[in-house]
Amino acid sequence: MAGDPVDRLNVVIAGVGGQGNVVASDILATALSRAGFRVSVGETFGASQRGGSVMSHVRTARDATPGPLVPKGLVDVVLGFEPLETLRVLTDYGQSRTRVLVNPRPIYPLAVQIGEGTYPDPGALLESLRALAADVLVVEGTELARRAGEVKAQNLAMLGALAGSGWLPIAAETFDAVLADRFGDDLLRVNRAAFRLGIEEASRISRVPASRAG
Amino acid sequence: MSLQALRIPTPGQVVVLSGNEAIARGAMEAGLGYAAAYPGSPSSEILASLAAVSRERGFYAEWSTNEKVAMEGAAAASYAGVRSITIMKADGLNVAMDFMTSLAYAGTRAGMVIVVSDDPGAHSSTKEEDTRYLVRAAHLPVLEAATVDEAKTMVPWAFELSEAIGLPVVLRNVTRIAHARGSVTLGPLTPPTREARFDPNARYLTLSLFHPVLHARIEEARARFETAPFNRYTGPADAARLVVACGPGWTYATEAVELLGAKGEVGVLKLGTTWPLPERLVASHLTHAREVLFLEEVEPFLETEVKSLWAQQTERGPVRFLGKASAHVAGPSGPSIGELTPEIAIKAIAALTGRELEVHGNGFAERAAKLALPDLPPRALAFCAGCPHRASYWAIKSALELDGRKGVVVGDIGCYTLGVMQTGYFTVKTVHAMGSAVGLASGFGKLGLLGFDQPVVAVVGDSTFYHAAIPALVNARYNDSPLLLVVLDNCTTAMTGHQPHPGTGRSAAGDPAPPLPIEAVARGLGLDVDIQDPLRTAEAVESVYRLLQTDGTKVLILRSPCALLPSTKRTHRAVVDPARCVGESCGCNRFCNRVFSCPALVWDGERGCARVDDVLCAGCGVCVDLCPRGAIRLEETAAIAG
């Protein structure tokens, strides 16, 4: 499945329970489906709203429906809602061609909170992502969501950034109808605003070459 | 949920559905008339989807009190000529098992489908039960879908089979189908019958007389499985290496064979009908295979069935069987532990064919290993910010410490099972099945005769109370067992996604229903009931302590809505006053984050004091009461959308 990324694409959305992974993966999969791709999404939820790591695997293919999980080492894009989870997923599932879009705002694990673990230095986390990935876009998704009027809409801000990154085989406009179908008036206003701020941010920062190391 | 997609009448359209939504759609395409379930991950979204469209489609859907009642209701519909479905997680089948084994003898009339969702890997379960053994014990046919699209196609076929053989048909679902989403091709919707009627001359009886009938019906199912569209072979006609796969194991097998470049060498036999085994079909492939690898979820069920079939063949060549029983198919924790993954399939098929797959490429793994970072801290499950359960456990723990008699807390199944872990202060000492807290407490309570002098506290949730705690509470009350039952009432079935229960005043379809409050049930049993808000810490502790000092069976309801309910609006948030919080020098051991451990209370290393994460804080205010310095206060937030 490591073929032409236009025909086959493996995205993993990495975050923490409660950050809106499932909504983001559903919107992404629906947009890809409406553009004519076969899609498959594998997720882990259930206990996920209670602080655990959450991953959504979104897979597309033109010709066949892929399985629900991306084999390790075959991820094209990691959409990270939290930097520690992004690095965890990148090291486990990534490859040299993997590109990363990350919200740098930490959410501290319980182990860190109770003094039984150490949260890595935020700068070192981003450097590690840059050392491994082919490209890294750092998007302050939570701040964009705050500007849109609801801090919890960071998932839509980050998804907007992915749509504006040029890394998807579909145009950002494909998402407009999906958002309109999915959300009622109040939520649509906030979520669409966050999504658009994400698109703008991606096009702004992706003009600057991401620093590369490793 | 993709409810709009469920409603689309146009056949042929391709939409994205979850496995659970696909099963709901399949039932609607089959003319479903009656649906009943008790919530349990990963099965809950099937009935939730059906209930949401039930009124407009003219069929009945309910959240039943428990799985046995749900299955009985669905059987009644079948007897009246109405196609019915009942849905549960694996644990729920244990509850319904007595009825299911009886129903198999009596048989059914209109098509009846039983969906049982297993949770390999126990993503949201306490155990990894493999339902197929129980269904085989009941003698009912088992189907297993390999993809979301196939799950939708399988349901109408299962209804047809059920009517053809006069038995309910079980669809064994797993998390990687239930909670996966995929492209599904819609079929036409079929309205339910409007001619429900019980034939006055019919009888449906569980009698041993019908045991041979049941065996004959299973043989009829086996015959139909030989040509079922869900079983197919791909690969070279005479492949010596064969993979037998079912469920998501089939997609993993297919991808692994492709990645390893082994398509010309390895055959894959996909089975969608896993019990009774289609023997002629499987035996025809055992004639050319010399090595057979099994990829199936949880236990080596197919592996054992196929080996048994091979042993019955009169002419058989030497075959090596590789799977979980032989430990050739195993994840990091060993065979039969955890769910299948693409990596397990790749490793097993690579070993079978002597091939290798370099997964990351270009030295990626080496670079990852060299990162100058300490081990990444894991994320343990924790109660959400603002969760009333955290406050309830704080009250129970504090009251037991005041009491000083080393009281025992027995727990149950729900979000509050996390009482066994850090954010429940390790308070809960036993966890078993739904309602078991009360049965165990009733037993502990009667040990006084034998020297037992510790107080006993049973903790159950509100939905669990209705599901299975009531018979045990009757037992405790009638036998006068001294125990304190604490019902953690968060006004919803929270763990599985906020389904209504008989206390909520809302039906599955969202209509108003007369609520049956927990206190009314308990008072009806002649028990004294106290009701407190766990977010008011001092009163809650005082109540638990006072009830621990009284004799007999007592009930305390700690009632506060789940912080994640859409109706629970965030009106306040906590703020730490950095002038008052003196951090490590306080002597409180960073109480709010290390001890109380709410995820919204984080440590500000630069300032050396606590800080509130304003994205996470729900404004419950419990930390304000508990901070020994009085350094936390609540402030009003602007109304927040959503």
Interface residues (C-beta under 8 A of the other chain):
Chain A: M1 V16 G18 S25 D26 A29 T30 S33 R38 V39 S40 V41 G42 E43 T44 F45 G46 A47 S48 Q49 R50 G51 G52 S53 T65 P66 G67 P68 L69 V70 P71 K72 G73 L74 L84 E85 L87 R88 L90 T91 G94 Q95 S96 I107 Y108 P109 L110 A111 V112 Q113 I114 G115 G117 T118 Y119 P120 A124 L125 S128 A131 L132 T142 G149 E150 V151 K152 A153 D181 D186 L187 V190 G214
Chain B: S2 Q4 V14 V15 V16 S41 P42 D119 H123 S124 S125 T147 V148 D149 T175 R176 I177 H179 A180 R181 G182 S183 P248 T251 Y252 T254 E255 A256 E258 L259 T341 P342 E343 I346 E358 V359 H360 G361 N362 G363 F364 R367 A368 L371 A372 L373 P374 L376 P377 P378 R379 A380 L381 A382 F383 C384 C415 L418 Q422 T423 M495 T496 L564 R590 N593 R594 V595 S597 P599 L601 V602 W603 D613 D614 V615 L616 I640 A641 G642
